[in-house]
Amino acid sequence: MATKQAIPTESADYSPQKLIDSRNEQLLRVRRVCDSVGVSKTTWYKWVQEGKAPKGIRLSPGITVWRKSDIDAFIAQLIQEGGENE
């Protein structure tokens, strides 16, 4: 009978360098996200809490960022849904 081996796990590395992938993806602070989407910070955080918008990456207690690609995809989804409502 074969024995199960534990799969080694590494602790999550949320260092800024590790968060930027090989394409050097931009990380956006909340102000840039809100400017891009066209909503207030209050609305943005409400959407995140409700699961309507992507969750950010918390770098420190006072700094949360979002991947630009996630925000671009979110905006594309909003545009598509807006077109379906017309």
Backbone atoms as SQL, in Angstrom:
CREATE TABLE atoms (id INTEGER PRIMARY KEY, chain TEXT, resi INTEGER, resn TEXT, atom TEXT, x REAL, y REAL, z REAL);
INSERT INTO atoms VALUES
  (1, 'A', 1, 'MET', 'N', 0.839, -1.171, 0.000),
  (2, 'A', 1, 'MET', 'CA', 0.000, 0.000, 0.000),
  (3, 'A', 1, 'MET', 'C', 0.890, 1.241, 0.000),
  (4, 'A', 2, 'ALA', 'N', 0.613, 2.142, -0.907),
  (5, 'A', 2, 'ALA', 'CA', 1.423, 3.353, -1.033),
  (6, 'A', 2, 'ALA', 'C', 1.074, 4.328, 0.078),
  (7, 'A', 3, 'THR', 'N', 2.094, 4.995, 0.548),
  (8, 'A', 3, 'THR', 'CA', 1.850, 6.007, 1.571),
  (9, 'A', 3, 'THR', 'C', 1.730, 7.369, 0.918),
  (10, 'A', 4, 'LYS', 'N', 0.907, 8.185, 1.496),
  (11, 'A', 4, 'LYS', 'CA', 0.728, 9.541, 0.974),
  (12, 'A', 4, 'LYS', 'C', 1.867, 10.410, 1.471),
  (13, 'A', 5, 'GLN', 'N', 2.390, 11.210, 0.569),
  (14, 'A', 5, 'GLN', 'CA', 3.439, 12.138, 0.952),
  (15, 'A', 5, 'GLN', 'C', 2.857, 13.539, 1.015),
  (16, 'A', 6, 'ALA', 'N', 3.293, 14.264, 1.989),
  (17, 'A', 6, 'ALA', 'CA', 2.828, 15.646, 2.114),
  (18, 'A', 6, 'ALA', 'C', 3.414, 16.482, 0.989),
  (19, 'A', 7, 'ILE', 'N', 2.583, 17.316, 0.430),
  (20, 'A', 7, 'ILE', 'CA', 3.038, 18.234, -0.605),
  (21, 'A', 7, 'ILE', 'C', 3.625, 19.443, 0.093),
  (22, 'A', 8, 'PRO', 'N', 4.877, 19.764, -0.221),
  (23, 'A', 8, 'PRO', 'CA', 5.465, 20.928, 0.447),
  (24, 'A', 8, 'PRO', 'C', 4.729, 22.203, 0.075),
  (25, 'A', 9, 'THR', 'N', 4.511, 23.021, 1.039),
  (26, 'A', 9, 'THR', 'CA', 3.848, 24.294, 0.778),
  (27, 'A', 9, 'THR', 'C', 4.768, 25.424, 1.188),
  (28, 'A', 10, 'GLU', 'N', 4.643, 26.515, 0.488),
  (29, 'A', 10, 'GLU', 'CA', 5.413, 27.699, 0.815),
  (30, 'A', 10, 'GLU', 'C', 4.449, 28.758, 1.306),
  (31, 'A', 11, 'SER', 'N', 4.910, 29.564, 2.214),
  (32, 'A', 11, 'SER', 'CA', 4.052, 30.653, 2.666),
  (33, 'A', 11, 'SER', 'C', 3.885, 31.648, 1.527),
  (34, 'A', 12, 'ALA', 'N', 2.752, 32.291, 1.491),
  (35, 'A', 12, 'ALA', 'CA', 2.472, 33.254, 0.423),
  (36, 'A', 12, 'ALA', 'C', 3.467, 34.402, 0.497),
  (37, 'A', 13, 'ASP', 'N', 4.039, 34.724, -0.639),
  (38, 'A', 13, 'ASP', 'CA', 4.997, 35.825, -0.710),
  (39, 'A', 13, 'ASP', 'C', 4.310, 36.992, -1.397),
  (40, 'A', 14, 'TYR', 'N', 3.939, 37.992, -0.628),
  (41, 'A', 14, 'TYR', 'CA', 3.250, 39.146, -1.174),
  (42, 'A', 14, 'TYR', 'C', 4.175, 40.350, -1.306),
  (43, 'A', 15, 'SER', 'N', 5.462, 40.085, -1.475),
  (44, 'A', 15, 'SER', 'CA', 6.375, 41.202, -1.677),
  (45, 'A', 15, 'SER', 'C', 6.044, 41.870, -3.001),
  (46, 'A', 16, 'PRO', 'N', 6.229, 43.175, -3.099),
  (47, 'A', 16, 'PRO', 'CA', 5.888, 43.866, -4.343),
  (48, 'A', 16, 'PRO', 'C', 6.546, 43.252, -5.570),
  (49, 'A', 17, 'GLN', 'N', 7.795, 42.809, -5.453),
  (50, 'A', 17, 'GLN', 'CA', 8.475, 42.238, -6.614),
  (51, 'A', 17, 'GLN', 'C', 7.808, 40.945, -7.073),
  (52, 'A', 18, 'LYS', 'N', 7.356, 40.116, -6.143),
  (53, 'A', 18, 'LYS', 'CA', 6.703, 38.858, -6.503),
  (54, 'A', 18, 'LYS', 'C', 5.319, 39.085, -7.098),
  (55, 'A', 19, 'LEU', 'N', 4.678, 40.190, -6.737),
  (56, 'A', 19, 'LEU', 'CA', 3.339, 40.462, -7.243),
  (57, 'A', 19, 'LEU', 'C', 3.352, 40.922, -8.689),
  (58, 'A', 20, 'ILE', 'N', 4.482, 41.445, -9.125),
  (59, 'A', 20, 'ILE', 'CA', 4.591, 41.907, -10.505),
  (60, 'A', 20, 'ILE', 'C', 5.078, 40.730, -11.330),
  (61, 'A', 21, 'ASP', 'N', 4.272, 40.295, -12.277),
  (62, 'A', 21, 'ASP', 'CA', 4.640, 39.110, -13.046),
  (63, 'A', 21, 'ASP', 'C', 5.670, 39.440, -14.118),
  (64, 'A', 22, 'SER', 'N', 5.965, 38.457, -14.944),
  (65, 'A', 22, 'SER', 'CA', 7.027, 38.605, -15.940),
  (66, 'A', 22, 'SER', 'C', 6.727, 39.702, -16.956),
  (67, 'A', 23, 'ARG', 'N', 5.489, 40.106, -17.087),
  (68, 'A', 23, 'ARG', 'CA', 5.136, 41.180, -18.028),
  (69, 'A', 23, 'ARG', 'C', 5.250, 42.549, -17.376),
  (70, 'A', 24, 'ASN', 'N', 5.750, 42.602, -16.162),
  (71, 'A', 24, 'ASN', 'CA', 5.862, 43.862, -15.415),
  (72, 'A', 24, 'ASN', 'C', 4.513, 44.565, -15.309),
  (73, 'A', 25, 'GLU', 'N', 3.517, 43.813, -14.926),
  (74, 'A', 25, 'GLU', 'CA', 2.166, 44.351, -14.809),
  (75, 'A', 25, 'GLU', 'C', 2.106, 45.469, -13.770),
  (76, 'A', 26, 'GLN', 'N', 1.334, 46.489, -14.090),
  (77, 'A', 26, 'GLN', 'CA', 1.172, 47.613, -13.173),
  (78, 'A', 26, 'GLN', 'C', 0.238, 47.249, -12.031),
  (79, 'A', 27, 'LEU', 'N', 0.535, 47.813, -10.889),
  (80, 'A', 27, 'LEU', 'CA', -0.334, 47.708, -9.731),
  (81, 'A', 27, 'LEU', 'C', -0.900, 49.092, -9.473),
  (82, 'A', 28, 'LEU', 'N', -2.222, 49.168, -9.286),
  (83, 'A', 28, 'LEU', 'CA', -2.905, 50.451, -9.148),
  (84, 'A', 28, 'LEU', 'C', -3.407, 50.648, -7.726),
  (85, 'A', 29, 'ARG', 'N', -3.235, 51.859, -7.199),
  (86, 'A', 29, 'ARG', 'CA', -3.804, 52.228, -5.913),
  (87, 'A', 29, 'ARG', 'C', -5.268, 52.590, -6.130),
  (88, 'A', 30, 'VAL', 'N', -6.021, 52.708, -5.052),
  (89, 'A', 30, 'VAL', 'CA', -7.467, 52.893, -5.128),
  (90, 'A', 30, 'VAL', 'C', -7.852, 54.155, -5.896),
  (91, 'A', 31, 'ARG', 'N', -7.102, 55.228, -5.751),
  (92, 'A', 31, 'ARG', 'CA', -7.453, 56.470, -6.458),
  (93, 'A', 31, 'ARG', 'C', -7.416, 56.266, -7.975),
  (94, 'A', 32, 'ARG', 'N', -6.382, 55.584, -8.467),
  (95, 'A', 32, 'ARG', 'CA', -6.276, 55.314, -9.909),
  (96, 'A', 32, 'ARG', 'C', -7.384, 54.375, -10.366),
  (97, 'A', 33, 'VAL', 'N', -7.711, 53.392, -9.531),
  (98, 'A', 33, 'VAL', 'CA', -8.792, 52.464, -9.868),
  (99, 'A', 33, 'VAL', 'C', -10.101, 53.231, -9.995),
  (100, 'A', 34, 'CYS', 'N', -10.403, 54.072, -9.010),
  (101, 'A', 34, 'CYS', 'CA', -11.654, 54.837, -9.026),
  (102, 'A', 34, 'CYS', 'C', -11.709, 55.789, -10.210),
  (103, 'A', 35, 'ASP', 'N', -10.588, 56.428, -10.541),
  (104, 'A', 35, 'ASP', 'CA', -10.548, 57.308, -11.710),
  (105, 'A', 35, 'ASP', 'C', -10.805, 56.520, -12.990),
  (106, 'A', 36, 'SER', 'N', -10.244, 55.325, -13.083),
  (107, 'A', 36, 'SER', 'CA', -10.417, 54.492, -14.278),
  (108, 'A', 36, 'SER', 'C', -11.854, 54.012, -14.438),
  (109, 'A', 37, 'VAL', 'N', -12.460, 53.626, -13.316),
  (110, 'A', 37, 'VAL', 'CA', -13.821, 53.076, -13.352),
  (111, 'A', 37, 'VAL', 'C', -14.864, 54.187, -13.343),
  (112, 'A', 38, 'GLY', 'N', -14.519, 55.336, -12.760),
  (113, 'A', 38, 'GLY', 'CA', -15.450, 56.457, -12.721),
  (114, 'A', 38, 'GLY', 'C', -16.406, 56.422, -11.550),
  (115, 'A', 39, 'VAL', 'N', -15.928, 55.899, -10.414),
  (116, 'A', 39, 'VAL', 'CA', -16.761, 55.845, -9.211),
  (117, 'A', 39, 'VAL', 'C', -15.971, 56.400, -8.032),
  (118, 'A', 40, 'SER', 'N', -16.688, 56.681, -6.942),
  (119, 'A', 40, 'SER', 'CA', -16.041, 57.164, -5.721),
  (120, 'A', 40, 'SER', 'C', -15.382, 55.996, -4.987),
  (121, 'A', 41, 'LYS', 'N', -14.501, 56.330, -4.038),
  (122, 'A', 41, 'LYS', 'CA', -13.876, 55.281, -3.232),
  (123, 'A', 41, 'LYS', 'C', -14.930, 54.520, -2.427),
  (124, 'A', 42, 'THR', 'N', -15.942, 55.235, -1.951),
  (125, 'A', 42, 'THR', 'CA', -17.007, 54.579, -1.187),
  (126, 'A', 42, 'THR', 'C', -17.705, 53.526, -2.029),
  (127, 'A', 43, 'THR', 'N', -18.072, 53.898, -3.255),
  (128, 'A', 43, 'THR', 'CA', -18.739, 52.952, -4.158),
  (129, 'A', 43, 'THR', 'C', -17.817, 51.787, -4.479),
  (130, 'A', 44, 'TRP', 'N', -16.546, 52.086, -4.768),
  (131, 'A', 44, 'TRP', 'CA', -15.606, 51.021, -5.123),
  (132, 'A', 44, 'TRP', 'C', -15.490, 49.991, -3.998),
  (133, 'A', 45, 'TYR', 'N', -15.264, 50.471, -2.775),
  (134, 'A', 45, 'TYR', 'CA', -15.109, 49.539, -1.659),
  (135, 'A', 45, 'TYR', 'C', -16.402, 48.777, -1.379),
  (136, 'A', 46, 'LYS', 'N', -17.545, 49.400, -1.621),
  (137, 'A', 46, 'LYS', 'CA', -18.830, 48.702, -1.474),
  (138, 'A', 46, 'LYS', 'C', -18.921, 47.573, -2.493),
  (139, 'A', 47, 'TRP', 'N', -18.552, 47.861, -3.751),
  (140, 'A', 47, 'TRP', 'CA', -18.569, 46.829, -4.794),
  (141, 'A', 47, 'TRP', 'C', -17.627, 45.679, -4.451),
  (142, 'A', 48, 'VAL', 'N', -16.441, 46.010, -3.927),
  (143, 'A', 48, 'VAL', 'CA', -15.485, 44.964, -3.548),
  (144, 'A', 48, 'VAL', 'C', -16.083, 44.099, -2.441),
  (145, 'A', 49, 'GLN', 'N', -16.668, 44.735, -1.435),
  (146, 'A', 49, 'GLN', 'CA', -17.267, 44.011, -0.316),
  (147, 'A', 49, 'GLN', 'C', -18.416, 43.116, -0.785),
  (148, 'A', 50, 'GLU', 'N', -19.189, 43.586, -1.764),
  (149, 'A', 50, 'GLU', 'CA', -20.323, 42.818, -2.283),
  (150, 'A', 50, 'GLU', 'C', -19.895, 41.762, -3.297),
  (151, 'A', 51, 'GLY', 'N', -18.626, 41.740, -3.667),
  (152, 'A', 51, 'GLY', 'CA', -18.146, 40.767, -4.644),
  (153, 'A', 51, 'GLY', 'C', -18.383, 41.176, -6.084),
  (154, 'A', 52, 'LYS', 'N', -18.787, 42.413, -6.311),
  (155, 'A', 52, 'LYS', 'CA', -19.041, 42.906, -7.671),
  (156, 'A', 52, 'LYS', 'C', -17.758, 43.342, -8.361),
  (157, 'A', 53, 'ALA', 'N', -16.740, 43.691, -7.588),
  (158, 'A', 53, 'ALA', 'CA', -15.461, 44.171, -8.120),
  (159, 'A', 53, 'ALA', 'C', -14.349, 43.280, -7.571),
  (160, 'A', 54, 'PRO', 'N', -13.224, 43.217, -8.280),
  (161, 'A', 54, 'PRO', 'CA', -12.129, 42.351, -7.818),
  (162, 'A', 54, 'PRO', 'C', -11.536, 42.823, -6.493),
  (163, 'A', 55, 'LYS', 'N', -11.146, 41.853, -5.678),
  (164, 'A', 55, 'LYS', 'CA', -10.484, 42.179, -4.419),
  (165, 'A', 55, 'LYS', 'C', -9.071, 42.642, -4.705),
  (166, 'A', 56, 'GLY', 'N', -8.594, 43.522, -3.878),
  (167, 'A', 56, 'GLY', 'CA', -7.238, 44.023, -4.023),
  (168, 'A', 56, 'GLY', 'C', -6.223, 43.140, -3.324),
  (169, 'A', 57, 'ILE', 'N', -4.981, 43.528, -3.458),
  (170, 'A', 57, 'ILE', 'CA', -3.863, 42.852, -2.811),
  (171, 'A', 57, 'ILE', 'C', -3.366, 43.785, -1.719),
  (172, 'A', 58, 'ARG', 'N', -3.426, 43.337, -0.505),
  (173, 'A', 58, 'ARG', 'CA', -3.024, 44.186, 0.620),
  (174, 'A', 58, 'ARG', 'C', -1.515, 44.077, 0.816),
  (175, 'A', 59, 'LEU', 'N', -0.825, 45.175, 0.571),
  (176, 'A', 59, 'LEU', 'CA', 0.624, 45.201, 0.741),
  (177, 'A', 59, 'LEU', 'C', 1.027, 45.543, 2.165),
  (178, 'A', 60, 'SER', 'N', 0.203, 46.345, 2.827),
  (179, 'A', 60, 'SER', 'CA', 0.429, 46.720, 4.222),
  (180, 'A', 60, 'SER', 'C', -0.914, 47.181, 4.771),
  (181, 'A', 61, 'PRO', 'N', -1.006, 47.462, 6.067),
  (182, 'A', 61, 'PRO', 'CA', -2.299, 47.886, 6.611),
  (183, 'A', 61, 'PRO', 'C', -2.920, 49.091, 5.910),
  (184, 'A', 62, 'GLY', 'N', -2.116, 49.962, 5.336),
  (185, 'A', 62, 'GLY', 'CA', -2.669, 51.150, 4.694),
  (186, 'A', 62, 'GLY', 'C', -2.565, 51.165, 3.182),
  (187, 'A', 63, 'ILE', 'N', -2.058, 50.075, 2.590),
  (188, 'A', 63, 'ILE', 'CA', -1.850, 50.071, 1.142),
  (189, 'A', 63, 'ILE', 'C', -2.469, 48.825, 0.522),
  (190, 'A', 64, 'THR', 'N', -3.462, 49.043, -0.330),
  (191, 'A', 64, 'THR', 'CA', -4.069, 47.982, -1.126),
  (192, 'A', 64, 'THR', 'C', -3.917, 48.369, -2.581),
  (193, 'A', 65, 'VAL', 'N', -3.583, 47.393, -3.416),
  (194, 'A', 65, 'VAL', 'CA', -3.406, 47.631, -4.845),
  (195, 'A', 65, 'VAL', 'C', -4.215, 46.611, -5.628),
  (196, 'A', 66, 'TRP', 'N', -4.456, 46.940, -6.893),
  (197, 'A', 66, 'TRP', 'CA', -5.149, 46.047, -7.812),
  (198, 'A', 66, 'TRP', 'C', -4.294, 45.883, -9.056),
  (199, 'A', 67, 'ARG', 'N', -4.303, 44.688, -9.632),
  (200, 'A', 67, 'ARG', 'CA', -3.600, 44.462, -10.892),
  (201, 'A', 67, 'ARG', 'C', -4.349, 45.200, -11.993),
  (202, 'A', 68, 'LYS', 'N', -3.607, 45.887, -12.840),
  (203, 'A', 68, 'LYS', 'CA', -4.219, 46.638, -13.936),
  (204, 'A', 68, 'LYS', 'C', -5.039, 45.713, -14.823),
  (205, 'A', 69, 'SER', 'N', -4.552, 44.503, -15.062),
  (206, 'A', 69, 'SER', 'CA', -5.288, 43.559, -15.914),
  (207, 'A', 69, 'SER', 'C', -6.641, 43.197, -15.300),
  (208, 'A', 70, 'ASP', 'N', -6.719, 43.084, -13.973),
  (209, 'A', 70, 'ASP', 'CA', -7.998, 42.799, -13.309),
  (210, 'A', 70, 'ASP', 'C', -8.966, 43.963, -13.481),
  (211, 'A', 71, 'ILE', 'N', -8.454, 45.188, -13.381),
  (212, 'A', 71, 'ILE', 'CA', -9.308, 46.370, -13.537),
  (213, 'A', 71, 'ILE', 'C', -9.754, 46.510, -14.985),
  (214, 'A', 72, 'ASP', 'N', -8.852, 46.266, -15.928),
  (215, 'A', 72, 'ASP', 'CA', -9.224, 46.324, -17.346),
  (216, 'A', 72, 'ASP', 'C', -10.318, 45.305, -17.662),
  (217, 'A', 73, 'ALA', 'N', -10.191, 44.093, -17.121),
  (218, 'A', 73, 'ALA', 'CA', -11.210, 43.061, -17.340),
  (219, 'A', 73, 'ALA', 'C', -12.531, 43.460, -16.695),
  (220, 'A', 74, 'PHE', 'N', -12.465, 44.070, -15.521),
  (221, 'A', 74, 'PHE', 'CA', -13.671, 44.524, -14.834),
  (222, 'A', 74, 'PHE', 'C', -14.383, 45.600, -15.644),
  (223, 'A', 75, 'ILE', 'N', -13.626, 46.556, -16.185),
  (224, 'A', 75, 'ILE', 'CA', -14.212, 47.617, -17.010),
  (225, 'A', 75, 'ILE', 'C', -14.839, 47.022, -18.266),
  (226, 'A', 76, 'ALA', 'N', -14.164, 46.075, -18.891),
  (227, 'A', 76, 'ALA', 'CA', -14.715, 45.420, -20.088),
  (228, 'A', 76, 'ALA', 'C', -16.030, 44.720, -19.757),
  (229, 'A', 77, 'GLN', 'N', -16.091, 44.095, -18.582),
  (230, 'A', 77, 'GLN', 'CA', -17.323, 43.435, -18.146),
  (231, 'A', 77, 'GLN', 'C', -18.440, 44.456, -17.938),
  (232, 'A', 78, 'LEU', 'N', -18.127, 45.593, -17.323),
  (233, 'A', 78, 'LEU', 'CA', -19.131, 46.642, -17.124),
  (234, 'A', 78, 'LEU', 'C', -19.668, 47.142, -18.458),
  (235, 'A', 79, 'ILE', 'N', -18.770, 47.335, -19.418),
  (236, 'A', 79, 'ILE', 'CA', -19.182, 47.808, -20.743),
  (237, 'A', 79, 'ILE', 'C', -20.085, 46.785, -21.410),
  (238, 'A', 80, 'GLN', 'N', -19.703, 45.509, -21.330),
  (239, 'A', 80, 'GLN', 'CA', -20.510, 44.450, -21.939),
  (240, 'A', 80, 'GLN', 'C', -21.888, 44.373, -21.286),
  (241, 'A', 81, 'GLU', 'N', -21.934, 44.424, -19.974),
  (242, 'A', 81, 'GLU', 'CA', -23.218, 44.370, -19.270),
  (243, 'A', 81, 'GLU', 'C', -24.060, 45.596, -19.570),
  (244, 'A', 82, 'GLY', 'N', -23.427, 46.748, -19.725),
  (245, 'A', 82, 'GLY', 'CA', -24.154, 47.966, -20.076),
  (246, 'A', 82, 'GLY', 'C', -24.786, 47.856, -21.446),
  (247, 'A', 83, 'GLY', 'N', -24.084, 47.238, -22.381),
  (248, 'A', 83, 'GLY', 'CA', -24.611, 47.047, -23.726),
  (249, 'A', 83, 'GLY', 'C', -25.776, 46.082, -23.759),
  (250, 'A', 84, 'GLU', 'N', -25.773, 45.122, -22.836),
  (251, 'A', 84, 'GLU', 'CA', -26.859, 44.146, -22.784),
  (252, 'A', 84, 'GLU', 'C', -28.129, 44.751, -22.212),
  (253, 'A', 85, 'ASN', 'N', -27.992, 45.826, -21.440),
  (254, 'A', 85, 'ASN', 'CA', -29.159, 46.453, -20.816),
  (255, 'A', 85, 'ASN', 'C', -29.851, 47.455, -21.719),
  (256, 'A', 86, 'GLU', 'N', -29.273, 47.737, -22.886),
  (257, 'A', 86, 'GLU', 'CA', -29.876, 48.739, -23.766),
  (258, 'A', 86, 'GLU', 'C', -31.023, 48.170, -24.558);
